[in-house]
């Protein structure tokens, strides 16, 4: 790795992209979520007339000029509703394969620590980046790193040899942080219902949001809990402080997002193992975790237990993400269960989230149970009529139940 300034890095990227075959639009793959190397990306992208920018769950601070085509397999707020959005449907566990095939990167731009002992760490965001780096190097692409002393050093697949990086640019910029607000009444009730089903020694998929936070608040008295997840936030630190986590088992995740206190805790902490997406989201590896408890959410669930978590009408809202990976993996785990947790009524749209039949493409199905503030509708092992009955009686909002019963009869479910 050569240490260069911003201008040199931008010039090298522009020259590399200019050397590609005529008519080919270069593809830049970058760190997504809350670890994007924005300081480095701005001059790199500004000098490219046309470019495809691939980032997972892109945030609003990404520089997207008129020549940029936002590309992703999971739509974040930075790309959502963008007129040029290129959405590629794919389970998150399989996204790394795309980089060795149809979405091969020409340039990979990552946000890392500063070097030590010939290595850097990807810090808070591992995810699909190791696969992107490998794919770029295999085809003669450029790998450029934003080297930030504020990035926590994390272990596992986060560690990258400096020889695998072409150029490094030193910056000193604050990391994006997030301090969650207190969960609302509905979220607390949903979280308490899920928490009541979690026993000592269970393995948690602990994400970010009101319901996961409320669920964690309900399991602080549990002991020997494990974490195997796509991402975690301050809830993991809350469990650690409460003594709920199994001290002999590493916390395994693919990316981290939360408060500065959380970042300080994960920094140089060998108990936190950052793993590549092919591992964290492998249904087979998830299925190996004892008492694997997956908690996901959706925009809608229908009477056939099909969930739409991806689309609002014809418009893509997010994508598959890791929902299908963890729903399948948890369902196969010893003592595992896949919970679908959501409010029974959508406050903004003023509609029931339990619907007769989803009109949009299905994100996941065959959950262990659907949980709302109304109750728990158990799905696993019930026939389709009992599933529909449980959804209407235990998960649906009371004001929607009469209509749902009428639709259930029309669908042959009652």
ZAPA-623290 format. One record per residue (C-alpha): residue number from 1; x, y, z. Coordinates in Angstrom, 3 decimals, always signed. Layout:
REM residues N
[NUM,[X,Y,Z]]
...
This chain:
REM residues 414
[1,[+0.000,+0.000,+0.000]]
[2,[+1.252,+3.447,-0.917]]
[3,[+0.193,+6.384,+1.228]]
[4,[-0.928,+9.242,-1.010]]
[5,[-2.986,+12.414,-0.710]]
[6,[-6.597,+12.803,-1.831]]
[7,[-5.684,+14.360,-5.166]]
[8,[-3.259,+11.555,-6.027]]
[9,[-5.807,+8.873,-5.096]]
[10,[-8.498,+10.551,-7.193]]
[11,[-6.170,+10.880,-10.159]]
[12,[-5.153,+7.193,-9.926]]
[13,[-8.798,+6.075,-9.829]]
[14,[-9.684,+8.292,-12.790]]
[15,[-6.754,+6.953,-14.823]]
[16,[-7.650,+3.362,-13.973]]
[17,[-11.286,+3.831,-14.945]]
[18,[-10.213,+5.616,-18.129]]
[19,[-8.186,+2.571,-19.136]]
[20,[-11.223,+0.287,-19.159]]
[21,[-12.704,-1.000,-22.372]]
[22,[-14.531,+1.685,-24.342]]
[23,[-18.196,+1.972,-23.435]]
[24,[-17.801,+0.239,-20.078]]
[25,[-19.184,+2.137,-17.083]]
[26,[-16.798,+1.619,-14.152]]
[27,[-18.161,+0.100,-10.971]]
[28,[-17.024,+1.384,-7.573]]
[29,[-17.891,-0.786,-4.569]]
[30,[-17.667,+0.966,-1.221]]
[31,[-18.348,+0.506,+2.464]]
[32,[-22.034,+0.995,+3.173]]
[33,[-24.259,+1.371,+6.181]]
[34,[-22.624,+3.878,+8.553]]
[35,[-18.965,+3.444,+7.645]]
[36,[-18.786,+4.920,+4.144]]
[37,[-15.469,+6.704,+3.399]]
[38,[-17.191,+9.913,+2.326]]
[39,[-14.088,+12.129,+2.523]]
[40,[-12.324,+9.905,+0.001]]
[41,[-15.340,+9.169,-2.169]]
[42,[-16.165,+12.800,-2.926]]
[43,[-13.099,+13.581,-5.101]]
[44,[-12.996,+10.059,-6.567]]
[45,[-16.568,+10.214,-7.845]]
[46,[-16.451,+13.890,-8.822]]
[47,[-13.896,+13.175,-11.544]]
[48,[-15.866,+10.329,-13.126]]
[49,[-18.437,+11.415,-15.698]]
[50,[-20.306,+8.127,-15.375]]
[51,[-19.930,+5.484,-12.684]]
[52,[-21.934,+2.778,-10.927]]
[53,[-21.653,+3.173,-7.143]]
[54,[-22.450,-0.013,-5.222]]
[55,[-23.151,+0.368,-1.497]]
[56,[-25.325,-1.588,+0.931]]
[57,[-27.862,+0.426,+2.924]]
[58,[-26.383,+3.690,+1.639]]
[59,[-26.877,+6.691,+3.895]]
[60,[-27.695,+10.241,+2.841]]
[61,[-24.126,+11.551,+3.049]]
[62,[-22.913,+9.674,-0.025]]
[63,[-21.903,+12.015,-2.885]]
[64,[-24.137,+11.138,-5.844]]
[65,[-23.751,+13.520,-8.806]]
[66,[-25.732,+13.350,-12.040]]
[67,[-23.397,+10.778,-13.588]]
[68,[-23.635,+8.319,-10.701]]
[69,[-25.905,+5.290,-10.968]]
[70,[-26.666,+4.137,-7.417]]
[71,[-26.504,+0.334,-7.320]]
[72,[-27.368,-1.930,-4.415]]
[73,[-28.885,-5.174,-3.218]]
[74,[-30.287,-3.434,-0.134]]
[75,[-31.713,+0.069,-0.460]]
[76,[-30.851,+2.593,+2.236]]
[77,[-32.127,+6.156,+2.697]]
[78,[-29.335,+7.567,+0.516]]
[79,[-30.527,+5.663,-2.566]]
[80,[-34.229,+5.268,-1.799]]
[81,[-36.485,+6.946,-4.386]]
[82,[-33.467,+7.837,-6.519]]
[83,[-34.559,+8.073,-10.184]]
[84,[-31.492,+6.170,-11.432]]
[85,[-31.495,+3.472,-8.757]]
[86,[-30.305,+0.061,-9.941]]
[87,[-31.672,-2.475,-7.462]]
[88,[-30.357,-6.046,-7.777]]
[89,[-32.556,-8.512,-5.821]]
[90,[-30.343,-10.922,-3.899]]
[91,[-30.129,-12.611,-0.536]]
[92,[-27.382,-10.928,+1.439]]
[93,[-25.534,-14.222,+1.924]]
[94,[-25.131,-14.472,-1.858]]
[95,[-24.120,-10.877,-2.633]]
[96,[-20.379,-11.717,-2.477]]
[97,[-20.867,-14.084,-5.411]]
[98,[-22.098,-11.176,-7.502]]
[99,[-18.699,-9.500,-7.256]]
[100,[-17.091,-12.487,-8.939]]
[101,[-19.744,-12.427,-11.667]]
[102,[-22.190,-9.843,-13.002]]
[103,[-21.275,-7.055,-10.538]]
[104,[-17.482,-7.281,-10.777]]
[105,[-15.844,-4.206,-9.197]]
[106,[-13.271,-2.043,-10.943]]
[107,[-12.503,-0.039,-7.796]]
[108,[-13.126,-0.835,-4.126]]
[109,[-13.053,+2.028,-1.620]]
[110,[-13.022,+1.076,+2.073]]
[111,[-12.868,+2.841,+5.424]]
[112,[-10.213,+1.325,+7.701]]
[113,[-7.984,+1.895,+10.682]]
[114,[-4.457,+3.165,+10.252]]
[115,[-1.900,+0.348,+9.677]]
[116,[-0.182,-1.658,+12.362]]
[117,[+2.156,-4.604,+11.857]]
[118,[+1.438,-4.691,+8.122]]
[119,[-2.340,-4.861,+8.551]]
[120,[-5.384,-2.637,+8.763]]
[121,[-8.837,-3.381,+10.141]]
[122,[-12.130,-2.714,+8.387]]
[123,[-13.409,-1.775,+11.820]]
[124,[-17.160,-1.317,+11.990]]
[125,[-18.051,-2.626,+8.524]]
[126,[-16.895,-5.993,+7.150]]
[127,[-20.024,-7.283,+5.439]]
[128,[-19.402,-7.939,+1.708]]
[129,[-16.137,-5.983,+1.534]]
[130,[-13.642,-8.891,+1.779]]
[131,[-15.287,-10.498,-1.268]]
[132,[-15.221,-7.172,-3.129]]
[133,[-11.516,-6.711,-2.386]]
[134,[-10.725,-10.247,-3.550]]
[135,[-12.750,-9.814,-6.733]]
[136,[-11.079,-6.495,-7.569]]
[137,[-7.604,-7.867,-7.043]]
[138,[-8.382,-10.943,-9.145]]
[139,[-9.269,-8.767,-12.150]]
[140,[-6.639,-6.069,-11.741]]
[141,[-8.888,-3.525,-10.072]]
[142,[-7.848,-0.845,-7.594]]
[143,[-8.349,-1.071,-3.827]]
[144,[-8.199,+2.265,-2.018]]
[145,[-8.497,+2.790,+1.741]]
[146,[-9.483,+5.803,+3.800]]
[147,[-7.187,+5.379,+6.815]]
[148,[-8.821,+6.841,+9.896]]
[149,[-7.259,+6.715,+13.392]]
[150,[-10.752,+6.972,+14.893]]
[151,[-11.908,+3.683,+13.362]]
[152,[-11.994,+0.922,+16.022]]
[153,[-9.694,-2.044,+15.485]]
[154,[-11.785,-5.177,+15.193]]
[155,[-10.754,-8.759,+14.588]]
[156,[-11.756,-11.732,+12.460]]
[157,[-12.360,-11.080,+8.777]]
[158,[-11.967,-7.347,+9.425]]
[159,[-8.189,-7.679,+9.315]]
[160,[-6.703,-7.001,+5.861]]
[161,[-3.040,-7.127,+4.816]]
[162,[-1.761,-3.771,+3.601]]
[163,[-0.372,-5.617,+0.559]]
[164,[-3.966,-6.195,-0.545]]
[165,[-4.567,-2.441,-0.695]]
[166,[-3.098,-0.321,-3.488]]
[167,[-3.489,+3.188,-2.100]]
[168,[-4.146,+4.630,+1.320]]
[169,[-5.280,+8.151,+2.163]]
[170,[-4.890,+9.369,+5.730]]
[171,[-7.830,+11.302,+7.179]]
[172,[-9.005,+12.156,+10.670]]
[173,[-12.779,+12.400,+10.645]]
[174,[-15.415,+11.499,+13.254]]
[175,[-17.417,+8.317,+12.827]]
[176,[-21.179,+8.362,+12.401]]
[177,[-22.867,+7.528,+15.690]]
[178,[-26.415,+6.858,+16.726]]
[179,[-28.087,+6.926,+20.123]]
[180,[-31.489,+5.250,+20.010]]
[181,[-34.518,+6.805,+21.618]]
[182,[-36.725,+4.958,+24.055]]
[183,[-39.010,+2.380,+22.392]]
[184,[-42.679,+3.330,+22.076]]
[185,[-45.461,+1.560,+23.924]]
[186,[-46.259,-0.847,+21.063]]
[187,[-42.596,-1.723,+20.566]]
[188,[-42.131,-2.379,+24.282]]
[189,[-45.128,-4.699,+24.307]]
[190,[-43.954,-6.570,+21.201]]
[191,[-40.425,-6.819,+22.587]]
[192,[-41.677,-8.153,+25.911]]
[193,[-43.668,-10.873,+24.131]]
[194,[-40.616,-12.001,+22.175]]
[195,[-38.345,-11.744,+25.216]]
[196,[-40.640,-14.042,+27.190]]
[197,[-39.898,-16.791,+24.654]]
[198,[-36.094,-16.490,+24.970]]
[199,[-34.400,-18.841,+27.413]]
[200,[-30.943,-18.954,+28.995]]
[201,[-28.259,-19.975,+26.519]]
[202,[-30.144,-18.806,+23.424]]
[203,[-28.362,-17.243,+20.466]]
[204,[-29.693,-13.868,+19.341]]
[205,[-29.910,-12.096,+16.046]]
[206,[-29.841,-8.641,+17.608]]
[207,[-30.325,-5.810,+15.156]]
[208,[-31.175,-2.134,+15.444]]
[209,[-34.590,-0.628,+16.060]]
[210,[-37.310,-0.228,+18.655]]
[211,[-38.403,-3.875,+18.800]]
[212,[-34.874,-5.362,+19.100]]
[213,[-34.055,-2.776,+21.784]]
[214,[-37.246,-3.610,+23.653]]
[215,[-36.547,-7.337,+23.329]]
[216,[-33.058,-6.934,+24.771]]
[217,[-34.469,-4.940,+27.681]]
[218,[-36.590,-7.977,+28.485]]
[219,[-33.740,-10.534,+28.578]]
[220,[-31.221,-8.772,+30.832]]
[221,[-31.837,-11.356,+33.543]]
[222,[-31.033,-14.259,+31.199]]
[223,[-27.604,-15.848,+31.357]]
[224,[-25.156,-17.361,+28.838]]
[225,[-26.786,-15.667,+25.858]]
[226,[-24.862,-15.702,+22.582]]
[227,[-24.864,-13.322,+19.638]]
[228,[-24.737,-14.452,+16.008]]
[229,[-26.092,-11.685,+13.855]]
[230,[-25.730,-9.629,+10.707]]
[231,[-25.264,-6.488,+12.801]]
[232,[-25.551,-5.283,+16.354]]
[233,[-25.893,-1.939,+18.071]]
[234,[-25.796,-0.770,+21.693]]
[235,[-28.109,-3.595,+22.726]]
[236,[-25.116,-5.940,+22.741]]
[237,[-23.285,-3.638,+25.138]]
[238,[-26.395,-3.489,+27.345]]
[239,[-26.399,-7.289,+27.526]]
[240,[-22.696,-7.280,+28.385]]
[241,[-23.158,-4.797,+31.237]]
[242,[-26.031,-6.880,+32.618]]
[243,[-23.925,-10.035,+32.665]]
[244,[-26.334,-11.739,+30.273]]
[245,[-23.756,-12.763,+27.670]]
[246,[-21.735,-15.971,+27.698]]
[247,[-18.192,-14.777,+28.408]]
[248,[-16.666,-17.829,+26.745]]
[249,[-18.352,-17.280,+23.376]]
[250,[-17.373,-14.491,+20.943]]
[251,[-20.006,-12.088,+19.644]]
[252,[-20.122,-12.696,+15.911]]
[253,[-21.379,-10.038,+13.538]]
[254,[-20.713,-8.452,+10.165]]
[255,[-21.097,-4.776,+10.981]]
[256,[-21.659,-2.525,+14.003]]
[257,[-23.469,+0.771,+14.436]]
[258,[-24.271,+2.781,+17.533]]
[259,[-22.833,+5.121,+20.129]]
[260,[-19.230,+6.166,+20.687]]
[261,[-19.327,+4.102,+23.871]]
[262,[-20.121,+1.032,+21.767]]
[263,[-17.243,+1.819,+19.392]]
[264,[-14.872,+2.173,+22.342]]
[265,[-16.025,-1.212,+23.628]]
[266,[-15.489,-3.072,+20.358]]
[267,[-12.085,-1.426,+19.797]]
[268,[-9.362,-4.061,+20.283]]
[269,[-11.924,-6.373,+21.896]]
[270,[-11.085,-9.977,+20.907]]
[271,[-14.525,-11.171,+22.024]]
[272,[-16.068,-9.296,+19.081]]
[273,[-15.443,-11.255,+15.905]]
[274,[-16.297,-9.403,+12.695]]
[275,[-17.070,-11.974,+10.016]]
[276,[-17.742,-11.716,+6.310]]
[277,[-21.313,-11.950,+5.112]]
[278,[-20.829,-15.393,+3.577]]
[279,[-20.306,-16.642,+7.136]]
[280,[-22.690,-14.585,+9.286]]
[281,[-25.562,-14.975,+6.846]]
[282,[-24.995,-18.562,+5.793]]
[283,[-28.224,-20.392,+6.668]]
[284,[-26.144,-23.505,+7.351]]
[285,[-23.916,-21.679,+9.849]]
[286,[-26.903,-19.952,+11.452]]
[287,[-28.566,-23.362,+11.836]]
[288,[-25.583,-24.549,+13.910]]
[289,[-26.218,-21.992,+16.662]]
[290,[-28.016,-23.371,+19.757]]
[291,[-31.409,-21.814,+20.433]]
[292,[-30.985,-19.472,+17.481]]
[293,[-33.610,-16.737,+17.843]]
[294,[-34.144,-14.558,+14.796]]
[295,[-36.210,-11.378,+15.123]]
[296,[-37.179,-9.652,+11.884]]
[297,[-39.841,-7.205,+10.825]]
[298,[-41.932,-6.484,+7.746]]
[299,[-44.279,-4.007,+6.151]]
[300,[-47.017,-6.637,+5.785]]
[301,[-47.768,-10.238,+6.661]]
[302,[-50.617,-12.069,+4.943]]
[303,[-52.880,-14.919,+5.988]]
[304,[-50.536,-17.436,+4.344]]
[305,[-47.682,-16.196,+6.597]]
[306,[-45.933,-14.488,+3.693]]
[307,[-44.050,-11.305,+4.592]]
[308,[-43.379,-8.280,+2.447]]
[309,[-40.458,-6.352,+3.889]]
[310,[-39.157,-4.957,+0.606]]
[311,[-41.707,-2.977,-1.402]]
[312,[-44.368,-0.320,-1.030]]
[313,[-46.552,-0.831,-4.064]]
[314,[-44.257,-1.008,-7.079]]
[315,[-41.474,+0.953,-5.364]]
[316,[-38.546,-0.862,-3.784]]
[317,[-38.152,+0.175,-0.159]]
[318,[-35.276,-2.001,+1.072]]
[319,[-34.652,-5.523,-0.226]]
[320,[-34.172,-9.071,+1.021]]
[321,[-31.268,-8.166,+3.269]]
[322,[-30.542,-10.967,+5.691]]
[323,[-34.165,-11.740,+6.499]]
[324,[-34.431,-14.862,+4.368]]
[325,[-31.026,-16.109,+5.540]]
[326,[-31.891,-15.840,+9.221]]
[327,[-35.490,-17.021,+8.889]]
[328,[-34.327,-20.232,+7.229]]
[329,[-31.243,-20.678,+9.422]]
[330,[-33.043,-20.117,+12.723]]
[331,[-35.861,-22.458,+11.703]]
[332,[-33.319,-25.261,+11.222]]
[333,[-31.289,-24.561,+14.377]]
[334,[-31.604,-26.823,+17.436]]
[335,[-34.263,-25.133,+19.552]]
[336,[-34.281,-22.220,+17.123]]
[337,[-37.214,-20.026,+16.147]]
[338,[-37.777,-17.257,+13.626]]
[339,[-39.988,-14.454,+14.897]]
[340,[-41.670,-11.897,+12.640]]
[341,[-42.342,-8.837,+14.803]]
[342,[-44.346,-5.810,+13.674]]
[343,[-47.098,-3.461,+14.746]]
[344,[-50.592,-4.636,+13.849]]
[345,[-51.510,-1.243,+12.431]]
[346,[-49.382,+1.021,+10.233]]
[347,[-49.781,+4.502,+11.763]]
[348,[-48.690,+6.539,+8.730]]
[349,[-50.620,+4.613,+6.098]]
[350,[-53.490,+4.036,+8.568]]
[351,[-53.915,+0.426,+7.446]]
[352,[-53.612,-3.033,+8.924]]
[353,[-50.230,-4.698,+8.556]]
[354,[-51.947,-8.104,+8.608]]
[355,[-53.474,-8.393,+5.142]]
[356,[-55.377,-11.124,+3.294]]
[357,[-52.769,-11.578,+0.558]]
[358,[-49.666,-9.495,-0.125]]
[359,[-49.647,-7.889,-3.562]]
[360,[-45.909,-7.220,-3.586]]
[361,[-43.122,-9.809,-4.043]]
[362,[-42.652,-11.942,-0.947]]
[363,[-39.521,-11.357,+1.134]]
[364,[-39.809,-14.334,+3.501]]
[365,[-42.309,-16.912,+4.730]]
[366,[-42.739,-19.869,+7.095]]
[367,[-41.888,-18.021,+10.299]]
[368,[-42.080,-19.615,+13.700]]
[369,[-44.461,-16.964,+14.963]]
[370,[-45.788,-13.526,+14.069]]
[371,[-45.721,-11.112,+17.010]]
[372,[-47.577,-7.812,+17.325]]
[373,[-48.695,-5.705,+20.268]]
[374,[-51.940,-7.744,+20.090]]
[375,[-50.271,-11.061,+20.859]]
[376,[-48.339,-14.009,+19.430]]
[377,[-49.680,-15.915,+16.427]]
[378,[-47.864,-19.254,+16.297]]
[379,[-47.254,-20.471,+12.758]]
[380,[-44.876,-23.430,+12.838]]
[381,[-46.582,-26.795,+12.672]]
[382,[-50.090,-25.405,+12.175]]
[383,[-52.106,-26.039,+9.053]]
[384,[-52.903,-23.045,+6.861]]
[385,[-56.384,-22.551,+8.324]]
[386,[-55.034,-22.521,+11.868]]
[387,[-52.268,-20.142,+10.812]]
[388,[-54.841,-17.742,+9.377]]
[389,[-56.999,-18.064,+12.508]]
[390,[-54.019,-17.368,+14.778]]
[391,[-53.037,-14.321,+12.745]]
[392,[-56.524,-12.856,+12.845]]
[393,[-57.247,-13.634,+16.489]]
[394,[-53.831,-12.992,+18.042]]
[395,[-51.877,-10.644,+15.745]]
[396,[-54.292,-8.495,+13.760]]
[397,[-55.653,-5.197,+15.008]]
[398,[-59.232,-5.613,+16.293]]
[399,[-60.577,-3.100,+13.756]]
[400,[-59.272,-5.256,+10.898]]
[401,[-60.465,-8.649,+12.091]]
[402,[-63.953,-8.703,+10.577]]
[403,[-62.622,-7.827,+7.116]]
[404,[-59.838,-10.388,+7.475]]
[405,[-62.330,-13.123,+8.373]]
[406,[-64.361,-12.264,+5.276]]
[407,[-61.233,-12.433,+3.106]]
[408,[-60.143,-15.638,+4.793]]
[409,[-63.407,-17.298,+3.812]]
[410,[-62.965,-16.116,+0.226]]
[411,[-59.451,-17.629,+0.212]]
[412,[-60.676,-20.941,+1.597]]
[413,[-58.939,-20.378,+4.932]]
[414,[-62.045,-20.365,+7.106]]
